[in-house]
């Protein structure tokens, strides 16, 4: 656990450092963001189940254009076996290094830089995906090694593009997104999963800020069979 103290202090300390330079951000009420969705595995379901996903995060600085910091909790329910498959509790920091391009860039070949963001999440994870021990290509000992049991600490590196589209709903644009997530198990000292996804974010005509997300993910389980998933969720901000 001593090896985790440094990353933990870094994760907590960076938002506090930024807040000193952007003190007015503390005067803005944090935004609570709730997400309820599902992922349906389209092949190799023995390696990764279909899941219901619930997530809550508290955006501490909602008015900041170029960075975000938020604690979060996420829980996943294995639809196939009717049991919890994962619970995560931690924090994340995201940056948009080219956010200034949104208002000041006129060149068509530079403006896409404003769509890019990168994030680092540090969290504790309980439970594991339910892995089928009957797969002849992956003996049970190998599966237990690749998918360790309860209480592991993970580091998630995410890169993402959010591309505004020309269509709008109540002055809010539709968006296309593309992302890559790499999950590293700090206890095992190795990467355990890489996910590539793309989809649409559709604002709904509600009084609250409500978005519908529909997309696809290709999940590389690293040394196991890959999985394709359809994902859909509703995201609400308060």
KAUR-V211124 format. One record per residue. N is the residue number from 1. RES is the residue in one letter. SS is DSSP state (h for helix, s for strand, l for the rest). PSI is psi in radians with two decimals (999 if undefined). NEAR is the number of other ideal C-beta (glycine too) atoms within 10 Angstrom. Layout:
N:RES:SS:PSI:NEAR ; N:RES:SS:PSI:NEAR
This chain:
1:X:l:-0.45:8 ; 2:X:h:-0.54:5 ; 3:X:h:-0.32:10 ; 4:X:h:-0.18:14 ; 5:X:h:-0.76:9 ; 6:X:h:-0.94:9 ; 7:X:h:-0.62:14 ; 8:X:h:-0.78:14 ; 9:X:h:-0.64:10 ; 10:X:h:-0.74:12 ; 11:X:h:-0.69:20 ; 12:X:h:-0.63:15 ; 13:X:h:-0.59:10 ; 14:X:h:-0.85:16 ; 15:X:h:-0.64:18 ; 16:X:h:-0.64:9 ; 17:X:h:-0.79:9 ; 18:X:h:-0.61:19 ; 19:X:h:-0.47:16 ; 20:X:h:-0.56:8 ; 21:X:h:-0.27:7 ; 22:X:l:0.89:13 ; 23:X:h:-0.56:8 ; 24:X:h:-0.36:10 ; 25:X:h:-0.55:18 ; 26:X:h:-0.37:12 ; 27:X:h:-0.21:7 ; 28:X:l:2.32:13 ; 29:X:l:2.29:9 ; 30:X:l:2.67:17 ; 31:X:s:2.21:17 ; 32:X:s:2.17:14 ; 33:X:s:2.08:19 ; 34:X:s:2.36:13 ; 35:X:s:2.27:18 ; 36:X:s:2.16:14 ; 37:X:s:-2.95:18 ; 38:X:s:2.66:16 ; 39:X:s:2.21:22 ; 40:X:s:2.05:14 ; 41:X:s:2.24:20 ; 42:X:l:-0.31:14 ; 43:X:l:2.82:12 ; 44:X:l:0.81:16 ; 45:X:l:-0.32:15 ; 46:X:l:-0.41:19 ; 47:X:l:-0.44:23 ; 48:X:l:2.11:25 ; 49:X:l:2.88:22 ; 50:X:l:2.46:17 ; 51:X:s:2.58:23 ; 52:X:s:2.36:15 ; 53:X:s:2.22:17 ; 54:X:s:2.33:15 ; 55:X:s:2.43:17 ; 56:X:s:2.33:15 ; 57:X:s:2.58:19 ; 58:X:s:1.81:15 ; 59:X:s:1.90:19 ; 60:X:l:-0.49:20 ; 61:X:l:1.21:20 ; 62:X:l:-0.34:16 ; 63:X:l:-0.17:12 ; 64:X:l:2.29:20 ; 65:X:l:-0.51:12 ; 66:X:l:-0.06:16 ; 67:X:s:2.77:19 ; 68:X:s:2.69:21 ; 69:X:s:2.29:24 ; 70:X:s:2.39:22 ; 71:X:s:2.72:18 ; 72:X:s:2.79:18 ; 73:X:s:2.39:14 ; 74:X:s:2.39:18 ; 75:X:s:2.44:18 ; 76:X:s:2.40:20 ; 77:X:s:2.15:18 ; 78:X:s:1.92:18 ; 79:X:l:-0.64:16 ; 80:X:l:-0.70:13 ; 81:X:l:0.08:10 ; 82:X:l:1.00:7 ; 83:X:s:2.81:11 ; 84:X:s:2.36:15 ; 85:X:s:-0.41:21 ; 86:X:s:2.48:16 ; 87:X:s:2.27:17 ; 88:X:s:2.46:18 ; 89:X:s:2.14:13 ; 90:X:s:-2.64:19 ; 91:X:s:2.84:20 ; 92:X:s:2.56:18 ; 93:X:s:2.24:20 ; 94:X:s:2.57:18 ; 95:X:s:2.56:18 ; 96:X:l:1.55:22 ; 97:X:l:-0.33:13 ; 98:X:l:0.52:17 ; 99:X:l:-0.49:17 ; 100:X:l:-0.34:13 ; 101:X:h:-0.36:18 ; 102:X:h:-0.72:15 ; 103:X:h:-0.46:8 ; 104:X:h:-0.15:9 ; 105:X:l:2.21:15 ; 106:X:l:-0.35:7 ; 107:X:l:2.28:9 ; 108:X:h:-0.50:7 ; 109:X:h:-0.16:7 ; 110:X:h:-0.60:12 ; 111:X:h:-0.65:15 ; 112:X:h:-0.35:14 ; 113:X:h:-0.51:17 ; 114:X:h:-0.24:22 ; 115:X:h:-0.18:20 ; 116:X:s:2.44:16 ; 117:X:s:2.72:20 ; 118:X:s:2.49:14 ; 119:X:s:2.72:20 ; 120:X:s:2.19:17 ; 121:X:s:2.40:21 ; 122:X:s:2.12:19 ; 123:X:s:2.80:20 ; 124:X:s:2.38:13 ; 125:X:s:2.28:21 ; 126:X:s:2.71:14 ; 127:X:l:3.04:18 ; 128:X:l:2.74:17 ; 129:X:l:2.54:16 ; 130:X:l:1.95:18 ; 131:X:l:2.32:20 ; 132:X:l:2.09:13 ; 133:X:l:-0.01:12 ; 134:X:l:-0.01:8 ; 135:X:l:2.01:16 ; 136:X:l:-0.40:5 ; 137:X:l:-0.28:8 ; 138:X:l:1.70:20 ; 139:X:l:2.73:11 ; 140:X:h:-0.68:12 ; 141:X:h:-0.71:9 ; 142:X:h:-0.69:15 ; 143:X:h:-0.72:17 ; 144:X:h:-0.57:13 ; 145:X:h:-0.71:13 ; 146:X:h:-0.47:20 ; 147:X:l:1.46:19 ; 148:X:l:2.90:14 ; 149:X:l:-2.53:9 ; 150:X:l:2.73:9 ; 151:X:l:1.35:10 ; 152:X:s:2.62:18 ; 153:X:s:2.30:19 ; 154:X:s:2.72:19 ; 155:X:s:2.15:18 ; 156:X:s:2.10:19 ; 157:X:s:2.12:15 ; 158:X:s:2.33:17 ; 159:X:s:2.54:13 ; 160:X:s:2.53:17 ; 161:X:s:2.21:17 ; 162:X:s:1.90:15 ; 163:X:s:1.98:14 ; 164:X:s:2.40:16 ; 165:X:s:2.84:12 ; 166:X:s:-0.14:6 ; 167:X:s:2.58:9 ; 168:X:s:2.67:11 ; 169:X:s:1.93:13 ; 170:X:l:0.88:8 ; 171:X:l:0.02:6 ; 172:X:s:2.25:15 ; 173:X:s:2.58:13 ; 174:X:s:2.64:16 ; 175:X:s:2.53:19 ; 176:X:s:2.52:15 ; 177:X:s:2.62:16 ; 178:X:s:2.40:15 ; 179:X:s:2.81:18 ; 180:X:s:2.32:14 ; 181:X:s:2.28:18 ; 182:X:s:2.13:17 ; 183:X:s:2.17:17 ; 184:X:s:2.19:16 ; 185:X:s:1.96:18 ; 186:X:l:-0.48:15 ; 187:X:l:-0.69:14 ; 188:X:l:-0.37:14 ; 189:X:l:0.66:8 ; 190:X:s:2.74:12 ; 191:X:s:2.46:15 ; 192:X:s:-0.24:18 ; 193:X:s:2.53:21 ; 194:X:s:2.27:17 ; 195:X:s:2.33:18 ; 196:X:s:2.26:14 ; 197:X:s:2.84:17 ; 198:X:s:2.69:13 ; 199:X:s:-2.87:19 ; 200:X:s:2.52:15 ; 201:X:s:2.00:21 ; 202:X:s:2.02:16 ; 203:X:s:2.38:18 ; 204:X:s:2.56:15 ; 205:X:l:1.18:8 ; 206:X:l:2.92:11 ; 207:X:l:-0.66:5 ; 208:X:l:2.93:8 ; 209:X:s:1.84:14 ; 210:X:s:2.32:14 ; 211:X:s:2.53:21 ; 212:X:s:2.23:14 ; 213:X:s:2.22:17 ; 214:X:s:2.29:13 ; 215:X:s:-2.97:20 ; 216:X:s:2.56:13 ; 217:X:s:2.44:19 ; 218:X:s:2.07:14 ; 219:X:s:2.03:22 ; 220:X:s:1.93:15 ; 221:X:l:0.10:20 ; 222:X:l:1.74:14 ; 223:X:l:-0.01:12 ; 224:X:l:3.11:22 ; 225:X:l:2.54:15 ; 226:X:l:2.78:14 ; 227:X:s:2.39:23 ; 228:X:s:2.39:14 ; 229:X:s:2.44:21 ; 230:X:s:2.34:15 ; 231:X:s:2.45:17 ; 232:X:s:2.48:14 ; 233:X:s:2.80:20 ; 234:X:s:2.26:13 ; 235:X:s:2.25:18 ; 236:X:s:2.35:15 ; 237:X:s:2.42:14 ; 238:X:l:999:10
